[in-house]
Amino acid sequence: MDEPSAEHREAIDSLRSFAAASSELVLRSAEGAETSFPQPLLRLLLAAADDVAAGRAVLAAAAEVELTPNEVGELLGLSRPFVSRLLDEGEIPSEQLPDSSHRRVKPSDVSAFQERRERRSEGRRRIADIAVTVGLPY
């Protein structure tokens, strides 16, 4: 995902500050109609805003939705065969459909895998930065 623009980051920071100071968020249309966001939706919106501000992609899907290995590959930018290998190795949990070779994956498991992948990548970047800083070949 591309880095958010300064304008988007400013809007996200404003939303975060507003939510921290208030327990209710009210959305007002240009015509003046208002609706309140329930707390669970506000928490979801803020979590998504934090991810966008950090330059991470956000996926919103119903918890009941299950993805095919091909869809997982599209979301992660990986090939279907590579995703199948990750499923086989248990890196991403999946369920086999009854009497079938087809598998389905929960979006939450894809998100957890992506978070682990990003943490490992960040860790490798930090190690490389430290190695360069102290003059070690890396």
Rosetta constraint file for C-alpha pairs under 8 A:
AtomPair CA 1 CA 55 HARMONIC 6.15 0.50
AtomPair CA 1 CA 56 HARMONIC 5.94 0.50
AtomPair CA 1 CA 57 HARMONIC 5.47 0.50
AtomPair CA 2 CA 55 HARMONIC 6.26 0.50
AtomPair CA 3 CA 53 HARMONIC 7.69 0.50
AtomPair CA 3 CA 54 HARMONIC 7.59 0.50
AtomPair CA 3 CA 55 HARMONIC 4.77 0.50
AtomPair CA 4 CA 8 HARMONIC 5.84 0.50
AtomPair CA 4 CA 9 HARMONIC 6.15 0.50
AtomPair CA 4 CA 52 HARMONIC 6.80 0.50
AtomPair CA 4 CA 53 HARMONIC 6.26 0.50
AtomPair CA 4 CA 55 HARMONIC 6.22 0.50
AtomPair CA 5 CA 9 HARMONIC 6.15 0.50
AtomPair CA 6 CA 10 HARMONIC 6.04 0.50
AtomPair CA 7 CA 11 HARMONIC 6.30 0.50
AtomPair CA 8 CA 12 HARMONIC 6.15 0.50
AtomPair CA 8 CA 53 HARMONIC 7.90 0.50
AtomPair CA 9 CA 13 HARMONIC 6.09 0.50
AtomPair CA 9 CA 53 HARMONIC 5.82 0.50
AtomPair CA 10 CA 14 HARMONIC 6.09 0.50
AtomPair CA 11 CA 15 HARMONIC 6.15 0.50
AtomPair CA 12 CA 16 HARMONIC 6.14 0.50
AtomPair CA 12 CA 49 HARMONIC 5.91 0.50
AtomPair CA 12 CA 50 HARMONIC 7.50 0.50
AtomPair CA 12 CA 53 HARMONIC 6.85 0.50
AtomPair CA 13 CA 17 HARMONIC 6.10 0.50
AtomPair CA 14 CA 18 HARMONIC 6.05 0.50
AtomPair CA 15 CA 19 HARMONIC 6.06 0.50
AtomPair CA 15 CA 46 HARMONIC 7.68 0.50
AtomPair CA 16 CA 20 HARMONIC 6.18 0.50
AtomPair CA 16 CA 46 HARMONIC 6.60 0.50
AtomPair CA 17 CA 21 HARMONIC 6.40 0.50
AtomPair CA 18 CA 22 HARMONIC 6.21 0.50
AtomPair CA 19 CA 23 HARMONIC 6.52 0.50
AtomPair CA 19 CA 24 HARMONIC 7.31 0.50
AtomPair CA 19 CA 25 HARMONIC 7.03 0.50
AtomPair CA 23 CA 39 HARMONIC 7.58 0.50
AtomPair CA 24 CA 36 HARMONIC 6.97 0.50
AtomPair CA 24 CA 37 HARMONIC 6.79 0.50
AtomPair CA 24 CA 38 HARMONIC 7.42 0.50
AtomPair CA 24 CA 39 HARMONIC 7.16 0.50
AtomPair CA 25 CA 36 HARMONIC 5.77 0.50
AtomPair CA 25 CA 37 HARMONIC 5.44 0.50
AtomPair CA 25 CA 38 HARMONIC 7.88 0.50
AtomPair CA 25 CA 42 HARMONIC 7.16 0.50
AtomPair CA 26 CA 34 HARMONIC 6.47 0.50
AtomPair CA 26 CA 35 HARMONIC 5.55 0.50
AtomPair CA 26 CA 36 HARMONIC 4.29 0.50
AtomPair CA 26 CA 37 HARMONIC 6.10 0.50
AtomPair CA 27 CA 34 HARMONIC 5.52 0.50
AtomPair CA 27 CA 35 HARMONIC 5.32 0.50
AtomPair CA 27 CA 36 HARMONIC 6.15 0.50
AtomPair CA 27 CA 37 HARMONIC 7.36 0.50
AtomPair CA 28 CA 32 HARMONIC 5.73 0.50
AtomPair CA 28 CA 33 HARMONIC 5.54 0.50
AtomPair CA 28 CA 34 HARMONIC 4.40 0.50
AtomPair CA 28 CA 35 HARMONIC 6.67 0.50
AtomPair CA 29 CA 33 HARMONIC 5.32 0.50
AtomPair CA 29 CA 34 HARMONIC 6.50 0.50
AtomPair CA 37 CA 41 HARMONIC 6.14 0.50
AtomPair CA 37 CA 42 HARMONIC 5.98 0.50
AtomPair CA 38 CA 42 HARMONIC 6.26 0.50
AtomPair CA 39 CA 43 HARMONIC 6.13 0.50
AtomPair CA 40 CA 44 HARMONIC 6.26 0.50
AtomPair CA 41 CA 45 HARMONIC 6.09 0.50
AtomPair CA 42 CA 46 HARMONIC 6.15 0.50
AtomPair CA 43 CA 47 HARMONIC 6.11 0.50
AtomPair CA 44 CA 48 HARMONIC 6.16 0.50
AtomPair CA 45 CA 49 HARMONIC 6.06 0.50
AtomPair CA 46 CA 50 HARMONIC 6.13 0.50
AtomPair CA 47 CA 51 HARMONIC 6.41 0.50
AtomPair CA 48 CA 52 HARMONIC 6.20 0.50
AtomPair CA 48 CA 58 HARMONIC 6.24 0.50
AtomPair CA 49 CA 53 HARMONIC 6.04 0.50
AtomPair CA 50 CA 54 HARMONIC 6.26 0.50
AtomPair CA 51 CA 55 HARMONIC 6.39 0.50
AtomPair CA 51 CA 56 HARMONIC 5.15 0.50
AtomPair CA 51 CA 57 HARMONIC 6.90 0.50
AtomPair CA 51 CA 58 HARMONIC 6.74 0.50
AtomPair CA 52 CA 56 HARMONIC 5.34 0.50
AtomPair CA 52 CA 57 HARMONIC 6.40 0.50
AtomPair CA 52 CA 58 HARMONIC 6.89 0.50
AtomPair CA 61 CA 65 HARMONIC 6.75 0.50
AtomPair CA 61 CA 107 HARMONIC 7.20 0.50
AtomPair CA 63 CA 106 HARMONIC 7.49 0.50
AtomPair CA 63 CA 107 HARMONIC 7.16 0.50
AtomPair CA 63 CA 108 HARMONIC 7.60 0.50
AtomPair CA 64 CA 106 HARMONIC 7.82 0.50
AtomPair CA 65 CA 106 HARMONIC 6.82 0.50
AtomPair CA 65 CA 107 HARMONIC 7.24 0.50
AtomPair CA 66 CA 104 HARMONIC 5.60 0.50
AtomPair CA 66 CA 105 HARMONIC 5.28 0.50
AtomPair CA 66 CA 106 HARMONIC 4.89 0.50
AtomPair CA 66 CA 107 HARMONIC 6.56 0.50
AtomPair CA 67 CA 71 HARMONIC 5.82 0.50
AtomPair CA 67 CA 72 HARMONIC 6.32 0.50
AtomPair CA 67 CA 104 HARMONIC 5.31 0.50
AtomPair CA 67 CA 105 HARMONIC 4.95 0.50
AtomPair CA 67 CA 106 HARMONIC 6.27 0.50
AtomPair CA 67 CA 107 HARMONIC 6.87 0.50
AtomPair CA 68 CA 72 HARMONIC 6.28 0.50
AtomPair CA 68 CA 103 HARMONIC 6.42 0.50
AtomPair CA 68 CA 104 HARMONIC 5.06 0.50
AtomPair CA 68 CA 105 HARMONIC 6.33 0.50
AtomPair CA 69 CA 73 HARMONIC 6.17 0.50
AtomPair CA 69 CA 80 HARMONIC 6.00 0.50
AtomPair CA 69 CA 83 HARMONIC 6.18 0.50
AtomPair CA 69 CA 84 HARMONIC 6.45 0.50
AtomPair CA 69 CA 103 HARMONIC 7.01 0.50
AtomPair CA 69 CA 104 HARMONIC 6.91 0.50
AtomPair CA 69 CA 105 HARMONIC 7.21 0.50
AtomPair CA 70 CA 74 HARMONIC 6.33 0.50
AtomPair CA 70 CA 79 HARMONIC 7.61 0.50
AtomPair CA 70 CA 80 HARMONIC 5.07 0.50
AtomPair CA 70 CA 83 HARMONIC 7.77 0.50
AtomPair CA 71 CA 75 HARMONIC 6.24 0.50
AtomPair CA 72 CA 76 HARMONIC 6.17 0.50
AtomPair CA 72 CA 78 HARMONIC 7.94 0.50
AtomPair CA 72 CA 80 HARMONIC 7.81 0.50
AtomPair CA 72 CA 83 HARMONIC 7.16 0.50
AtomPair CA 72 CA 105 HARMONIC 7.70 0.50
AtomPair CA 72 CA 110 HARMONIC 7.06 0.50
AtomPair CA 73 CA 77 HARMONIC 5.59 0.50
AtomPair CA 73 CA 78 HARMONIC 4.52 0.50
AtomPair CA 73 CA 79 HARMONIC 5.37 0.50
AtomPair CA 73 CA 80 HARMONIC 5.34 0.50
AtomPair CA 73 CA 82 HARMONIC 7.99 0.50
AtomPair CA 73 CA 83 HARMONIC 5.98 0.50
AtomPair CA 74 CA 78 HARMONIC 6.43 0.50
AtomPair CA 74 CA 79 HARMONIC 7.57 0.50
AtomPair CA 76 CA 114 HARMONIC 7.48 0.50
AtomPair CA 78 CA 82 HARMONIC 6.57 0.50
AtomPair CA 78 CA 83 HARMONIC 6.67 0.50
AtomPair CA 79 CA 83 HARMONIC 6.29 0.50
AtomPair CA 80 CA 84 HARMONIC 6.07 0.50
AtomPair CA 81 CA 85 HARMONIC 6.31 0.50
AtomPair CA 82 CA 86 HARMONIC 6.35 0.50
AtomPair CA 83 CA 87 HARMONIC 6.18 0.50
AtomPair CA 84 CA 88 HARMONIC 6.08 0.50
AtomPair CA 85 CA 89 HARMONIC 6.12 0.50
AtomPair CA 86 CA 90 HARMONIC 6.13 0.50
AtomPair CA 86 CA 91 HARMONIC 5.11 0.50
AtomPair CA 86 CA 92 HARMONIC 5.96 0.50
AtomPair CA 87 CA 91 HARMONIC 6.01 0.50
AtomPair CA 87 CA 92 HARMONIC 5.16 0.50
AtomPair CA 87 CA 93 HARMONIC 6.19 0.50
AtomPair CA 87 CA 94 HARMONIC 6.36 0.50
AtomPair CA 90 CA 94 HARMONIC 7.86 0.50
AtomPair CA 91 CA 113 HARMONIC 7.22 0.50
AtomPair CA 92 CA 105 HARMONIC 7.85 0.50
AtomPair CA 92 CA 109 HARMONIC 6.22 0.50
AtomPair CA 92 CA 110 HARMONIC 6.65 0.50
AtomPair CA 92 CA 113 HARMONIC 6.28 0.50
AtomPair CA 93 CA 105 HARMONIC 6.71 0.50
AtomPair CA 93 CA 106 HARMONIC 7.97 0.50
AtomPair CA 93 CA 109 HARMONIC 6.39 0.50
AtomPair CA 94 CA 103 HARMONIC 6.26 0.50
AtomPair CA 94 CA 104 HARMONIC 5.61 0.50
AtomPair CA 94 CA 105 HARMONIC 4.69 0.50
AtomPair CA 94 CA 106 HARMONIC 7.22 0.50
AtomPair CA 95 CA 103 HARMONIC 5.43 0.50
AtomPair CA 95 CA 104 HARMONIC 5.38 0.50
AtomPair CA 95 CA 105 HARMONIC 6.52 0.50
AtomPair CA 96 CA 100 HARMONIC 7.02 0.50
AtomPair CA 96 CA 101 HARMONIC 6.62 0.50
AtomPair CA 96 CA 102 HARMONIC 5.96 0.50
AtomPair CA 96 CA 103 HARMONIC 4.46 0.50
AtomPair CA 96 CA 104 HARMONIC 6.55 0.50
AtomPair CA 97 CA 101 HARMONIC 6.87 0.50
AtomPair CA 97 CA 102 HARMONIC 5.72 0.50
AtomPair CA 97 CA 103 HARMONIC 5.76 0.50
AtomPair CA 97 CA 104 HARMONIC 7.18 0.50
AtomPair CA 105 CA 109 HARMONIC 6.93 0.50
AtomPair CA 105 CA 110 HARMONIC 7.34 0.50
AtomPair CA 106 CA 110 HARMONIC 6.66 0.50
AtomPair CA 107 CA 111 HARMONIC 6.19 0.50
AtomPair CA 108 CA 112 HARMONIC 6.11 0.50
AtomPair CA 109 CA 113 HARMONIC 6.17 0.50
AtomPair CA 110 CA 114 HARMONIC 6.18 0.50
AtomPair CA 111 CA 115 HARMONIC 6.14 0.50
AtomPair CA 112 CA 116 HARMONIC 6.28 0.50
AtomPair CA 113 CA 117 HARMONIC 6.10 0.50
AtomPair CA 114 CA 118 HARMONIC 6.11 0.50
AtomPair CA 115 CA 119 HARMONIC 6.17 0.50
AtomPair CA 116 CA 120 HARMONIC 6.20 0.50
AtomPair CA 117 CA 121 HARMONIC 6.18 0.50
AtomPair CA 118 CA 122 HARMONIC 6.08 0.50
AtomPair CA 119 CA 123 HARMONIC 6.09 0.50
AtomPair CA 120 CA 124 HARMONIC 6.21 0.50
AtomPair CA 121 CA 125 HARMONIC 6.27 0.50
AtomPair CA 122 CA 126 HARMONIC 6.24 0.50
AtomPair CA 123 CA 127 HARMONIC 6.24 0.50
AtomPair CA 124 CA 128 HARMONIC 6.16 0.50
AtomPair CA 125 CA 129 HARMONIC 6.14 0.50
AtomPair CA 126 CA 130 HARMONIC 6.16 0.50
AtomPair CA 127 CA 131 HARMONIC 6.10 0.50
AtomPair CA 128 CA 132 HARMONIC 6.17 0.50
AtomPair CA 128 CA 138 HARMONIC 6.39 0.50
AtomPair CA 129 CA 133 HARMONIC 6.08 0.50
AtomPair CA 130 CA 134 HARMONIC 6.24 0.50
AtomPair CA 131 CA 135 HARMONIC 6.02 0.50
AtomPair CA 131 CA 136 HARMONIC 4.87 0.50
AtomPair CA 131 CA 137 HARMONIC 6.77 0.50
AtomPair CA 131 CA 138 HARMONIC 6.35 0.50
AtomPair CA 132 CA 136 HARMONIC 5.78 0.50
AtomPair CA 132 CA 137 HARMONIC 6.96 0.50
AtomPair CA 132 CA 138 HARMONIC 7.07 0.50
